Amino acid sequence: MLIYALKRGGLALLVAFAVSLVTFLLLNYATDPASAIAGDEADIAQVELIRKQLGFDRPIHIQYFDWLGGVARGDFGESLYWRTPVLDLVVRHFPVTLALAGSAILVTIFVAIPLGIAAALNPNTLVDRVALSLAVAAQAIPNFWLGLMAIMLLAVTFPIFPVSGADTWWHFVLPAFVLGLSSVPSVMRLTRTGLLEVMESDYIRTARAKGYRGLRLLWRHALRNALLPVVGVLAVQLGAKLGGSLVTESVFAINGLGRLAIESIIGGDIPTVQMLVFIFALTFVMLTFLADLLNAWLDPRIRLA
């Protein structure tokens, strides 16, 4: 298990390094931060002065290794738009996005897995068709449209939930439902497919011959192996929620990392955008790494592959 963890951890670090390099190059070649800071009315001399003051005139590889060294020391640089350390901005906004992403994953788990189990235990029946139809509908509905409809119906017409903000857990109900529903189709289908395959395996037939039936057979024998691929998908989906909450946070006026990313892009704040992209990618890589370890613990055959 230790050797497997070291291999996967090394691969995760390599991916994180590659993402940081690609992100740095793309952002620095896609725009000129000195021009964005100087404004449209600035002349060339002013732009060059700002570029020299901020170090943007140095070779790109020197800028990258300086930035990487700062990240290693916990120095994320200073925001060019808010004039404050990027780390302070991230610390201020991250808990909100983490709470939203975690709530969304809970919505996915409690909706998708029961639907997948019900569909797998009743294949080619009305229950199966209804579950698949709900999954298709959830996949087809855009997050921004569903969010606006939820606000109009459940916050304006029937004022049950708050329209916007993140002051209490009650504020997270609607955005978590909207964000979590987009992951239901993939998790539901994977649960259904995995459980159908497991229920046809030899050890399930042996368990039935020993007298196991119903929920006892499902919980003690079938579900653990059927949910192995679901664990990895949920980890990937959590990473996607952390980095893909921009639209949902904008619709519900939630001041998290997604909204911070949009404001930084509009303001041409390269250091903040750069760090946010790196944090999203690093979180995604680490969650995938933890999912690999959990799958290896649940199924020892993965370690030996």
BAPA-849725 format. One record per residue (C-alpha): residue in three letters; x, y, z. Coordinates in nm, 2 decimals. Example, Ala and Ser with C-alpha at 12.3 -4.5 7.8 and 13.67 -1.06 7.14 Angstrom:
! BAPA-849725
<rec><resn>ALA</resn><x>1.23</x><y>-0.45</y><z>0.78</z></rec>
<rec><resn>SER</resn><x>1.37</x><y>-0.11</y><z>0.71</z></rec>
***
This chain:
! BAPA-849725
<rec><resn>MET</resn><x>0.00</x><y>0.00</y><z>0.00</z></rec>
<rec><resn>LEU</resn><x>0.29</x><y>0.24</y><z>0.08</z></rec>
<rec><resn>ILE</resn><x>0.46</x><y>0.18</y><z>-0.25</z></rec>
<rec><resn>TYR</resn><x>0.13</x><y>0.24</y><z>-0.43</z></rec>
<rec><resn>ALA</resn><x>0.07</x><y>0.56</y><z>-0.24</z></rec>
<rec><resn>LEU</resn><x>0.42</x><y>0.69</y><z>-0.32</z></rec>
<rec><resn>LYS</resn><x>0.37</x><y>0.62</y><z>-0.69</z></rec>
<rec><resn>ARG</resn><x>0.03</x><y>0.79</y><z>-0.70</z></rec>
<rec><resn>GLY</resn><x>0.16</x><y>1.08</y><z>-0.49</z></rec>
<rec><resn>GLY</resn><x>0.46</x><y>1.13</y><z>-0.72</z></rec>
<rec><resn>LEU</resn><x>0.23</x><y>1.13</y><z>-1.02</z></rec>
<rec><resn>ALA</resn><x>0.00</x><y>1.38</y><z>-0.85</z></rec>
<rec><resn>LEU</resn><x>0.29</x><y>1.62</y><z>-0.78</z></rec>
<rec><resn>LEU</resn><x>0.40</x><y>1.59</y><z>-1.14</z></rec>
<rec><resn>VAL</resn><x>0.06</x><y>1.68</y><z>-1.27</z></rec>
<rec><resn>ALA</resn><x>0.03</x><y>1.98</y><z>-1.03</z></rec>
<rec><resn>PHE</resn><x>0.37</x><y>2.11</y><z>-1.15</z></rec>
<rec><resn>ALA</resn><x>0.26</x><y>2.07</y><z>-1.52</z></rec>
<rec><resn>VAL</resn><x>-0.06</x><y>2.26</y><z>-1.45</z></rec>
<rec><resn>SER</resn><x>0.12</x><y>2.54</y><z>-1.27</z></rec>
<rec><resn>LEU</resn><x>0.36</x><y>2.58</y><z>-1.56</z></rec>
<rec><resn>VAL</resn><x>0.09</x><y>2.57</y><z>-1.83</z></rec>
<rec><resn>THR</resn><x>-0.13</x><y>2.81</y><z>-1.63</z></rec>
<rec><resn>PHE</resn><x>0.15</x><y>3.06</y><z>-1.58</z></rec>
<rec><resn>LEU</resn><x>0.25</x><y>3.06</y><z>-1.95</z></rec>
<rec><resn>LEU</resn><x>-0.10</x><y>3.09</y><z>-2.08</z></rec>
<rec><resn>LEU</resn><x>-0.20</x><y>3.38</y><z>-1.84</z></rec>
<rec><resn>ASN</resn><x>0.12</x><y>3.57</y><z>-1.90</z></rec>
<rec><resn>TYR</resn><x>0.11</x><y>3.54</y><z>-2.28</z></rec>
<rec><resn>ALA</resn><x>-0.26</x><y>3.59</y><z>-2.31</z></rec>
<rec><resn>THR</resn><x>-0.26</x><y>3.94</y><z>-2.16</z></rec>
<rec><resn>ASP</resn><x>-0.03</x><y>4.22</y><z>-2.06</z></rec>
<rec><resn>PRO</resn><x>-0.09</x><y>4.29</y><z>-1.69</z></rec>
<rec><resn>ALA</resn><x>0.11</x><y>4.62</y><z>-1.71</z></rec>
<rec><resn>SER</resn><x>-0.13</x><y>4.76</y><z>-1.97</z></rec>
<rec><resn>ALA</resn><x>-0.43</x><y>4.64</y><z>-1.77</z></rec>
<rec><resn>ILE</resn><x>-0.30</x><y>4.82</y><z>-1.46</z></rec>
<rec><resn>ALA</resn><x>-0.20</x><y>5.14</y><z>-1.65</z></rec>
<rec><resn>GLY</resn><x>-0.54</x><y>5.18</y><z>-1.82</z></rec>
<rec><resn>ASP</resn><x>-0.65</x><y>5.27</y><z>-2.17</z></rec>
<rec><resn>GLU</resn><x>-0.53</x><y>5.63</y><z>-2.15</z></rec>
<rec><resn>ALA</resn><x>-0.17</x><y>5.55</y><z>-2.04</z></rec>
<rec><resn>ASP</resn><x>0.11</x><y>5.60</y><z>-2.29</z></rec>
<rec><resn>ILE</resn><x>0.39</x><y>5.35</y><z>-2.37</z></rec>
<rec><resn>ALA</resn><x>0.63</x><y>5.51</y><z>-2.13</z></rec>
<rec><resn>GLN</resn><x>0.39</x><y>5.47</y><z>-1.84</z></rec>
<rec><resn>VAL</resn><x>0.32</x><y>5.11</y><z>-1.93</z></rec>
<rec><resn>GLU</resn><x>0.69</x><y>5.03</y><z>-1.95</z></rec>
<rec><resn>LEU</resn><x>0.75</x><y>5.19</y><z>-1.61</z></rec>
<rec><resn>ILE</resn><x>0.48</x><y>4.98</y><z>-1.45</z></rec>
<rec><resn>ARG</resn><x>0.61</x><y>4.67</y><z>-1.62</z></rec>
<rec><resn>LYS</resn><x>0.96</x><y>4.73</y><z>-1.49</z></rec>
<rec><resn>GLN</resn><x>0.83</x><y>4.81</y><z>-1.13</z></rec>
<rec><resn>LEU</resn><x>0.64</x><y>4.49</y><z>-1.11</z></rec>
<rec><resn>GLY</resn><x>0.91</x><y>4.27</y><z>-1.27</z></rec>
<rec><resn>PHE</resn><x>0.71</x><y>4.18</y><z>-1.58</z></rec>
<rec><resn>ASP</resn><x>1.01</x><y>4.28</y><z>-1.80</z></rec>
<rec><resn>ARG</resn><x>1.22</x><y>3.99</y><z>-1.68</z></rec>
<rec><resn>PRO</resn><x>1.25</x><y>3.66</y><z>-1.88</z></rec>
<rec><resn>ILE</resn><x>0.94</x><y>3.44</y><z>-1.84</z></rec>
<rec><resn>HIS</resn><x>1.13</x><y>3.15</y><z>-1.69</z></rec>
<rec><resn>ILE</resn><x>1.27</x><y>3.37</y><z>-1.41</z></rec>
<rec><resn>GLN</resn><x>0.93</x><y>3.50</y><z>-1.34</z></rec>
<rec><resn>TYR</resn><x>0.79</x><y>3.15</y><z>-1.32</z></rec>
<rec><resn>PHE</resn><x>1.05</x><y>3.02</y><z>-1.08</z></rec>
<rec><resn>ASP</resn><x>1.02</x><y>3.33</y><z>-0.86</z></rec>
<rec><resn>TRP</resn><x>0.65</x><y>3.27</y><z>-0.85</z></rec>
<rec><resn>LEU</resn><x>0.69</x><y>2.89</y><z>-0.78</z></rec>
<rec><resn>GLY</resn><x>0.94</x><y>2.97</y><z>-0.50</z></rec>
<rec><resn>GLY</resn><x>0.70</x><y>3.21</y><z>-0.35</z></rec>
<rec><resn>VAL</resn><x>0.42</x><y>2.95</y><z>-0.36</z></rec>
<rec><resn>ALA</resn><x>0.65</x><y>2.70</y><z>-0.18</z></rec>
<rec><resn>ARG</resn><x>0.71</x><y>2.96</y><z>0.09</z></rec>
<rec><resn>GLY</resn><x>0.34</x><y>3.03</y><z>0.12</z></rec>
<rec><resn>ASP</resn><x>0.37</x><y>3.37</y><z>-0.05</z></rec>
<rec><resn>PHE</resn><x>0.10</x><y>3.39</y><z>-0.32</z></rec>
<rec><resn>GLY</resn><x>0.19</x><y>3.74</y><z>-0.43</z></rec>
<rec><resn>GLU</resn><x>-0.01</x><y>4.06</y><z>-0.41</z></rec>
<rec><resn>SER</resn><x>-0.34</x><y>4.12</y><z>-0.59</z></rec>
<rec><resn>LEU</resn><x>-0.30</x><y>4.40</y><z>-0.85</z></rec>
<rec><resn>TYR</resn><x>-0.67</x><y>4.48</y><z>-0.83</z></rec>
<rec><resn>TRP</resn><x>-0.74</x><y>4.47</y><z>-0.46</z></rec>
<rec><resn>ARG</resn><x>-0.39</x><y>4.57</y><z>-0.35</z></rec>
<rec><resn>THR</resn><x>-0.39</x><y>4.30</y><z>-0.08</z></rec>
<rec><resn>PRO</resn><x>-0.20</x><y>3.97</y><z>-0.05</z></rec>
<rec><resn>VAL</resn><x>-0.36</x><y>3.69</y><z>-0.26</z></rec>
<rec><resn>LEU</resn><x>-0.34</x><y>3.45</y><z>0.04</z></rec>
<rec><resn>ASP</resn><x>-0.57</x><y>3.68</y><z>0.24</z></rec>
<rec><resn>LEU</resn><x>-0.83</x><y>3.68</y><z>-0.04</z></rec>
<rec><resn>VAL</resn><x>-0.82</x><y>3.30</y><z>-0.08</z></rec>
<rec><resn>VAL</resn><x>-0.85</x><y>3.25</y><z>0.30</z></rec>
<rec><resn>ARG</resn><x>-1.14</x><y>3.49</y><z>0.31</z></rec>
<rec><resn>HIS</resn><x>-1.34</x><y>3.33</y><z>0.02</z></rec>
<rec><resn>PHE</resn><x>-1.24</x><y>2.96</y><z>0.04</z></rec>
<rec><resn>PRO</resn><x>-1.47</x><y>2.85</y><z>0.33</z></rec>
<rec><resn>VAL</resn><x>-1.78</x><y>2.97</y><z>0.15</z></rec>
<rec><resn>THR</resn><x>-1.69</x><y>2.78</y><z>-0.17</z></rec>
<rec><resn>LEU</resn><x>-1.59</x><y>2.47</y><z>0.03</z></rec>
<rec><resn>ALA</resn><x>-1.93</x><y>2.48</y><z>0.21</z></rec>
<rec><resn>LEU</resn><x>-2.11</x><y>2.51</y><z>-0.11</z></rec>
<rec><resn>ALA</resn><x>-1.92</x><y>2.23</y><z>-0.29</z></rec>
<rec><resn>GLY</resn><x>-1.96</x><y>2.00</y><z>0.01</z></rec>
<rec><resn>SER</resn><x>-2.33</x><y>2.07</y><z>0.03</z></rec>
<rec><resn>ALA</resn><x>-2.36</x><y>2.01</y><z>-0.34</z></rec>
<rec><resn>ILE</resn><x>-2.18</x><y>1.67</y><z>-0.32</z></rec>
<rec><resn>LEU</resn><x>-2.42</x><y>1.57</y><z>-0.04</z></rec>
<rec><resn>VAL</resn><x>-2.71</x><y>1.65</y><z>-0.26</z></rec>
<rec><resn>THR</resn><x>-2.55</x><y>1.44</y><z>-0.54</z></rec>
<rec><resn>ILE</resn><x>-2.50</x><y>1.14</y><z>-0.30</z></rec>
<rec><resn>PHE</resn><x>-2.85</x><y>1.14</y><z>-0.15</z></rec>
<rec><resn>VAL</resn><x>-3.02</x><y>1.18</y><z>-0.49</z></rec>
<rec><resn>ALA</resn><x>-2.80</x><y>0.98</y><z>-0.73</z></rec>
<rec><resn>ILE</resn><x>-2.71</x><y>0.67</y><z>-0.53</z></rec>
<rec><resn>PRO</resn><x>-3.06</x><y>0.58</y><z>-0.42</z></rec>
<rec><resn>LEU</resn><x>-3.19</x><y>0.64</y><z>-0.78</z></rec>
<rec><resn>GLY</resn><x>-2.91</x><y>0.42</y><z>-0.91</z></rec>
<rec><resn>ILE</resn><x>-2.98</x><y>0.14</y><z>-0.66</z></rec>
<rec><resn>ALA</resn><x>-3.36</x><y>0.16</y><z>-0.73</z></rec>
<rec><resn>ALA</resn><x>-3.29</x><y>0.14</y><z>-1.11</z></rec>
<rec><resn>ALA</resn><x>-3.05</x><y>-0.15</y><z>-1.08</z></rec>
<rec><resn>LEU</resn><x>-3.28</x><y>-0.35</y><z>-0.85</z></rec>
<rec><resn>ASN</resn><x>-3.57</x><y>-0.30</y><z>-1.10</z></rec>
<rec><resn>PRO</resn><x>-3.41</x><y>-0.31</y><z>-1.44</z></rec>
<rec><resn>ASN</resn><x>-3.63</x><y>-0.24</y><z>-1.75</z></rec>
<rec><resn>THR</resn><x>-3.93</x><y>-0.14</y><z>-1.54</z></rec>
<rec><resn>LEU</resn><x>-4.11</x><y>0.18</y><z>-1.48</z></rec>
<rec><resn>VAL</resn><x>-3.88</x><y>0.26</y><z>-1.18</z></rec>
<rec><resn>ASP</resn><x>-3.58</x><y>0.22</y><z>-1.41</z></rec>
<rec><resn>ARG</resn><x>-3.72</x><y>0.43</y><z>-1.68</z></rec>
<rec><resn>VAL</resn><x>-3.82</x><y>0.71</y><z>-1.44</z></rec>
<rec><resn>ALA</resn><x>-3.47</x><y>0.72</y><z>-1.28</z></rec>
<rec><resn>LEU</resn><x>-3.30</x><y>0.73</y><z>-1.62</z></rec>
<rec><resn>SER</resn><x>-3.54</x><y>1.01</y><z>-1.74</z></rec>
<rec><resn>LEU</resn><x>-3.47</x><y>1.21</y><z>-1.43</z></rec>
<rec><resn>ALA</resn><x>-3.09</x><y>1.17</y><z>-1.50</z></rec>
<rec><resn>VAL</resn><x>-3.13</x><y>1.29</y><z>-1.86</z></rec>
<rec><resn>ALA</resn><x>-3.34</x><y>1.59</y><z>-1.75</z></rec>
<rec><resn>ALA</resn><x>-3.08</x><y>1.69</y><z>-1.48</z></rec>
<rec><resn>GLN</resn><x>-2.80</x><y>1.67</y><z>-1.74</z></rec>
<rec><resn>ALA</resn><x>-2.99</x><y>1.88</y><z>-2.00</z></rec>
<rec><resn>ILE</resn><x>-3.08</x><y>2.17</y><z>-1.76</z></rec>
<rec><resn>PRO</resn><x>-2.82</x><y>2.45</y><z>-1.74</z></rec>
<rec><resn>ASN</resn><x>-2.72</x><y>2.55</y><z>-1.39</z></rec>
<rec><resn>PHE</resn><x>-2.79</x><y>2.92</y><z>-1.45</z></rec>
<rec><resn>TRP</resn><x>-3.14</x><y>2.86</y><z>-1.58</z></rec>
<rec><resn>LEU</resn><x>-3.22</x><y>2.62</y><z>-1.30</z></rec>
<rec><resn>GLY</resn><x>-3.08</x><y>2.87</y><z>-1.05</z></rec>
<rec><resn>LEU</resn><x>-3.29</x><y>3.15</y><z>-1.18</z></rec>
<rec><resn>MET</resn><x>-3.61</x><y>2.93</y><z>-1.19</z></rec>
<rec><resn>ALA</resn><x>-3.54</x><y>2.82</y><z>-0.83</z></rec>
<rec><resn>ILE</resn><x>-3.50</x><y>3.18</y><z>-0.72</z></rec>
<rec><resn>MET</resn><x>-3.82</x><y>3.29</y><z>-0.89</z></rec>
<rec><resn>LEU</resn><x>-4.03</x><y>3.00</y><z>-0.76</z></rec>
<rec><resn>LEU</resn><x>-3.89</x><y>2.93</y><z>-0.41</z></rec>
<rec><resn>ALA</resn><x>-3.74</x><y>3.27</y><z>-0.31</z></rec>
<rec><resn>VAL</resn><x>-3.97</x><y>3.53</y><z>-0.48</z></rec>
<rec><resn>THR</resn><x>-4.31</x><y>3.37</y><z>-0.56</z></rec>
<rec><resn>PHE</resn><x>-4.30</x><y>3.15</y><z>-0.25</z></rec>
<rec><resn>PRO</resn><x>-4.04</x><y>3.32</y><z>-0.02</z></rec>
<rec><resn>ILE</resn><x>-3.92</x><y>3.00</y><z>0.14</z></rec>
<rec><resn>PHE</resn><x>-3.55</x><y>3.04</y><z>0.09</z></rec>
<rec><resn>PRO</resn><x>-3.32</x><y>3.35</y><z>0.08</z></rec>
<rec><resn>VAL</resn><x>-3.26</x><y>3.50</y><z>-0.26</z></rec>
<rec><resn>SER</resn><x>-2.89</x><y>3.55</y><z>-0.22</z></rec>
<rec><resn>GLY</resn><x>-2.60</x><y>3.55</y><z>0.02</z></rec>
<rec><resn>ALA</resn><x>-2.43</x><y>3.29</y><z>0.24</z></rec>
<rec><resn>ASP</resn><x>-2.50</x><y>3.41</y><z>0.60</z></rec>
<rec><resn>THR</resn><x>-2.66</x><y>3.09</y><z>0.73</z></rec>
<rec><resn>TRP</resn><x>-2.69</x><y>2.72</y><z>0.62</z></rec>
<rec><resn>TRP</resn><x>-3.04</x><y>2.81</y><z>0.49</z></rec>
<rec><resn>HIS</resn><x>-2.88</x><y>3.03</y><z>0.23</z></rec>
<rec><resn>PHE</resn><x>-2.70</x><y>2.72</y><z>0.09</z></rec>
<rec><resn>VAL</resn><x>-3.00</x><y>2.50</y><z>0.02</z></rec>
<rec><resn>LEU</resn><x>-3.10</x><y>2.64</y><z>-0.32</z></rec>
<rec><resn>PRO</resn><x>-2.74</x><y>2.68</y><z>-0.46</z></rec>
<rec><resn>ALA</resn><x>-2.63</x><y>2.34</y><z>-0.33</z></rec>
<rec><resn>PHE</resn><x>-2.93</x><y>2.18</y><z>-0.49</z></rec>
<rec><resn>VAL</resn><x>-2.86</x><y>2.36</y><z>-0.82</z></rec>
<rec><resn>LEU</resn><x>-2.49</x><y>2.28</y><z>-0.82</z></rec>
<rec><resn>GLY</resn><x>-2.53</x><y>1.92</y><z>-0.69</z></rec>
<rec><resn>LEU</resn><x>-2.80</x><y>1.83</y><z>-0.95</z></rec>
<rec><resn>SER</resn><x>-2.56</x><y>1.86</y><z>-1.24</z></rec>
<rec><resn>SER</resn><x>-2.36</x><y>1.56</y><z>-1.10</z></rec>
<rec><resn>VAL</resn><x>-2.65</x><y>1.33</y><z>-1.05</z></rec>
<rec><resn>PRO</resn><x>-2.66</x><y>1.18</y><z>-1.40</z></rec>
<rec><resn>SER</resn><x>-2.31</x><y>1.05</y><z>-1.40</z></rec>
<rec><resn>VAL</resn><x>-2.32</x><y>0.91</y><z>-1.05</z></rec>
<rec><resn>MET</resn><x>-2.66</x><y>0.76</y><z>-1.09</z></rec>
<rec><resn>ARG</resn><x>-2.57</x><y>0.58</y><z>-1.41</z></rec>
<rec><resn>LEU</resn><x>-2.24</x><y>0.46</y><z>-1.27</z></rec>
<rec><resn>THR</resn><x>-2.42</x><y>0.32</y><z>-0.96</z></rec>
<rec><resn>ARG</resn><x>-2.68</x><y>0.15</y><z>-1.17</z></rec>
<rec><resn>THR</resn><x>-2.42</x><y>-0.01</y><z>-1.41</z></rec>
<rec><resn>GLY</resn><x>-2.19</x><y>-0.12</y><z>-1.13</z></rec>
<rec><resn>LEU</resn><x>-2.47</x><y>-0.27</y><z>-0.93</z></rec>
<rec><resn>LEU</resn><x>-2.61</x><y>-0.46</y><z>-1.23</z></rec>
<rec><resn>GLU</resn><x>-2.27</x><y>-0.61</y><z>-1.30</z></rec>
<rec><resn>VAL</resn><x>-2.21</x><y>-0.71</y><z>-0.94</z></rec>
<rec><resn>MET</resn><x>-2.55</x><y>-0.87</y><z>-0.90</z></rec>
<rec><resn>GLU</resn><x>-2.46</x><y>-1.11</y><z>-1.19</z></rec>
<rec><resn>SER</resn><x>-2.13</x><y>-1.21</y><z>-1.04</z></rec>
<rec><resn>ASP</resn><x>-2.05</x><y>-1.56</y><z>-0.89</z></rec>
<rec><resn>TYR</resn><x>-2.01</x><y>-1.45</y><z>-0.53</z></rec>
<rec><resn>ILE</resn><x>-2.36</x><y>-1.29</y><z>-0.53</z></rec>
<rec><resn>ARG</resn><x>-2.51</x><y>-1.62</y><z>-0.65</z></rec>
<rec><resn>THR</resn><x>-2.32</x><y>-1.80</y><z>-0.38</z></rec>
<rec><resn>ALA</resn><x>-2.45</x><y>-1.55</y><z>-0.12</z></rec>
<rec><resn>ARG</resn><x>-2.80</x><y>-1.61</y><z>-0.25</z></rec>
<rec><resn>ALA</resn><x>-2.75</x><y>-1.98</y><z>-0.21</z></rec>
<rec><resn>LYS</resn><x>-2.65</x><y>-1.92</y><z>0.15</z></rec>
<rec><resn>GLY</resn><x>-2.98</x><y>-1.75</y><z>0.21</z></rec>
<rec><resn>TYR</resn><x>-2.90</x><y>-1.38</y><z>0.17</z></rec>
<rec><resn>ARG</resn><x>-3.18</x><y>-1.18</y><z>0.03</z></rec>
<rec><resn>GLY</resn><x>-3.30</x><y>-0.82</y><z>-0.01</z></rec>
<rec><resn>LEU</resn><x>-3.13</x><y>-0.54</y><z>0.18</z></rec>
<rec><resn>ARG</resn><x>-2.91</x><y>-0.79</y><z>0.36</z></rec>
<rec><resn>LEU</resn><x>-2.76</x><y>-0.91</y><z>0.04</z></rec>
<rec><resn>LEU</resn><x>-2.73</x><y>-0.55</y><z>-0.10</z></rec>
<rec><resn>TRP</resn><x>-2.55</x><y>-0.40</y><z>0.20</z></rec>
<rec><resn>ARG</resn><x>-2.33</x><y>-0.69</y><z>0.30</z></rec>
<rec><resn>HIS</resn><x>-2.21</x><y>-0.81</y><z>-0.04</z></rec>
<rec><resn>ALA</resn><x>-2.32</x><y>-0.61</y><z>-0.35</z></rec>
<rec><resn>LEU</resn><x>-2.30</x><y>-0.24</y><z>-0.27</z></rec>
<rec><resn>ARG</resn><x>-1.94</x><y>-0.22</y><z>-0.15</z></rec>
<rec><resn>ASN</resn><x>-1.80</x><y>-0.35</y><z>-0.48</z></rec>
<rec><resn>ALA</resn><x>-2.06</x><y>-0.17</y><z>-0.69</z></rec>
<rec><resn>LEU</resn><x>-1.96</x><y>0.17</y><z>-0.54</z></rec>
<rec><resn>LEU</resn><x>-1.59</x><y>0.14</y><z>-0.60</z></rec>
<rec><resn>PRO</resn><x>-1.60</x><y>0.35</y><z>-0.93</z></rec>
<rec><resn>VAL</resn><x>-1.84</x><y>0.59</y><z>-0.77</z></rec>
<rec><resn>VAL</resn><x>-1.59</x><y>0.69</y><z>-0.51</z></rec>
<rec><resn>GLY</resn><x>-1.35</x><y>0.81</y><z>-0.77</z></rec>
<rec><resn>VAL</resn><x>-1.62</x><y>1.00</y><z>-0.96</z></rec>
<rec><resn>LEU</resn><x>-1.74</x><y>1.17</y><z>-0.64</z></rec>
<rec><resn>ALA</resn><x>-1.39</x><y>1.29</y><z>-0.57</z></rec>
<rec><resn>VAL</resn><x>-1.36</x><y>1.43</y><z>-0.92</z></rec>
<rec><resn>GLN</resn><x>-1.70</x><y>1.59</y><z>-0.89</z></rec>
<rec><resn>LEU</resn><x>-1.60</x><y>1.76</y><z>-0.56</z></rec>
<rec><resn>GLY</resn><x>-1.30</x><y>1.90</y><z>-0.73</z></rec>
<rec><resn>ALA</resn><x>-1.52</x><y>2.02</y><z>-1.02</z></rec>
<rec><resn>LYS</resn><x>-1.76</x><y>2.18</y><z>-0.78</z></rec>
<rec><resn>LEU</resn><x>-1.48</x><y>2.37</y><z>-0.61</z></rec>
<rec><resn>GLY</resn><x>-1.35</x><y>2.50</y><z>-0.94</z></rec>
<rec><resn>GLY</resn><x>-1.68</x><y>2.52</y><z>-1.13</z></rec>
<rec><resn>SER</resn><x>-1.90</x><y>2.71</y><z>-0.89</z></rec>
<rec><resn>LEU</resn><x>-1.85</x><y>3.04</y><z>-1.08</z></rec>
<rec><resn>VAL</resn><x>-2.20</x><y>3.04</y><z>-1.24</z></rec>
<rec><resn>THR</resn><x>-2.38</x><y>2.93</y><z>-0.93</z></rec>
<rec><resn>GLU</resn><x>-2.20</x><y>3.18</y><z>-0.71</z></rec>
<rec><resn>SER</resn><x>-2.28</x><y>3.46</y><z>-0.95</z></rec>
<rec><resn>VAL</resn><x>-2.65</x><y>3.36</y><z>-0.98</z></rec>
<rec><resn>PHE</resn><x>-2.70</x><y>3.35</y><z>-0.60</z></rec>
<rec><resn>ALA</resn><x>-2.45</x><y>3.64</y><z>-0.52</z></rec>
<rec><resn>ILE</resn><x>-2.23</x><y>3.41</y><z>-0.31</z></rec>
<rec><resn>ASN</resn><x>-1.90</x><y>3.57</y><z>-0.23</z></rec>
<rec><resn>GLY</resn><x>-1.67</x><y>3.27</y><z>-0.28</z></rec>
<rec><resn>LEU</resn><x>-1.37</x><y>3.17</y><z>-0.49</z></rec>
<rec><resn>GLY</resn><x>-1.58</x><y>3.15</y><z>-0.81</z></rec>
<rec><resn>ARG</resn><x>-1.71</x><y>3.50</y><z>-0.78</z></rec>
<rec><resn>LEU</resn><x>-1.35</x><y>3.62</y><z>-0.68</z></rec>
<rec><resn>ALA</resn><x>-1.22</x><y>3.45</y><z>-1.00</z></rec>
<rec><resn>ILE</resn><x>-1.48</x><y>3.63</y><z>-1.22</z></rec>
<rec><resn>GLU</resn><x>-1.40</x><y>3.97</y><z>-1.07</z></rec>
<rec><resn>SER</resn><x>-1.02</x><y>3.91</y><z>-1.10</z></rec>
<rec><resn>ILE</resn><x>-1.06</x><y>3.82</y><z>-1.47</z></rec>
<rec><resn>ILE</resn><x>-1.26</x><y>4.13</y><z>-1.54</z></rec>
<rec><resn>GLY</resn><x>-1.01</x><y>4.34</y><z>-1.34</z></rec>
<rec><resn>GLY</resn><x>-0.71</x><y>4.19</y><z>-1.52</z></rec>
<rec><resn>ASP</resn><x>-0.57</x><y>4.07</y><z>-1.18</z></rec>
<rec><resn>ILE</resn><x>-0.32</x><y>3.81</y><z>-1.32</z></rec>
<rec><resn>PRO</resn><x>-0.16</x><y>3.70</y><z>-0.98</z></rec>
<rec><resn>THR</resn><x>-0.50</x><y>3.63</y><z>-0.83</z></rec>
<rec><resn>VAL</resn><x>-0.63</x><y>3.44</y><z>-1.14</z></rec>
<rec><resn>GLN</resn><x>-0.31</x><y>3.25</y><z>-1.16</z></rec>
<rec><resn>MET</resn><x>-0.32</x><y>3.14</y><z>-0.80</z></rec>
<rec><resn>LEU</resn><x>-0.70</x><y>3.05</y><z>-0.81</z></rec>
<rec><resn>VAL</resn><x>-0.64</x><y>2.83</y><z>-1.12</z></rec>
<rec><resn>PHE</resn><x>-0.35</x><y>2.66</y><z>-0.95</z></rec>
<rec><resn>ILE</resn><x>-0.55</x><y>2.61</y><z>-0.63</z></rec>
<rec><resn>PHE</resn><x>-0.84</x><y>2.46</y><z>-0.82</z></rec>
<rec><resn>ALA</resn><x>-0.61</x><y>2.23</y><z>-1.02</z></rec>
<rec><resn>LEU</resn><x>-0.42</x><y>2.13</y><z>-0.71</z></rec>
<rec><resn>THR</resn><x>-0.74</x><y>2.05</y><z>-0.52</z></rec>
<rec><resn>PHE</resn><x>-0.86</x><y>1.85</y><z>-0.81</z></rec>
<rec><resn>VAL</resn><x>-0.54</x><y>1.65</y><z>-0.83</z></rec>
<rec><resn>MET</resn><x>-0.53</x><y>1.58</y><z>-0.45</z></rec>
<rec><resn>LEU</resn><x>-0.89</x><y>1.47</y><z>-0.44</z></rec>
<rec><resn>THR</resn><x>-0.82</x><y>1.23</y><z>-0.72</z></rec>
<rec><resn>PHE</resn><x>-0.52</x><y>1.10</y><z>-0.54</z></rec>
<rec><resn>LEU</resn><x>-0.72</x><y>1.04</y><z>-0.22</z></rec>
<rec><resn>ALA</resn><x>-0.99</x><y>0.86</y><z>-0.42</z></rec>
<rec><resn>ASP</resn><x>-0.72</x><y>0.63</y><z>-0.57</z></rec>
<rec><resn>LEU</resn><x>-0.60</x><y>0.55</y><z>-0.22</z></rec>
<rec><resn>LEU</resn><x>-0.95</x><y>0.48</y><z>-0.09</z></rec>
<rec><resn>ASN</resn><x>-1.02</x><y>0.26</y><z>-0.39</z></rec>
<rec><resn>ALA</resn><x>-0.70</x><y>0.07</y><z>-0.33</z></rec>
<rec><resn>TRP</resn><x>-0.80</x><y>0.02</y><z>0.04</z></rec>
<rec><resn>LEU</resn><x>-1.15</x><y>-0.10</y><z>-0.06</z></rec>
<rec><resn>ASP</resn><x>-1.01</x><y>-0.33</y><z>-0.33</z></rec>
<rec><resn>PRO</resn><x>-0.66</x><y>-0.47</y><z>-0.27</z></rec>
<rec><resn>ARG</resn><x>-0.64</x><y>-0.59</y><z>-0.64</z></rec>
<rec><resn>ILE</resn><x>-0.59</x><y>-0.23</y><z>-0.75</z></rec>
<rec><resn>ARG</resn><x>-0.26</x><y>-0.21</y><z>-0.55</z></rec>
<rec><resn>LEU</resn><x>-0.13</x><y>-0.52</y><z>-0.73</z></rec>
<rec><resn>ALA</resn><x>-0.22</x><y>-0.41</y><z>-1.08</z></rec>
***
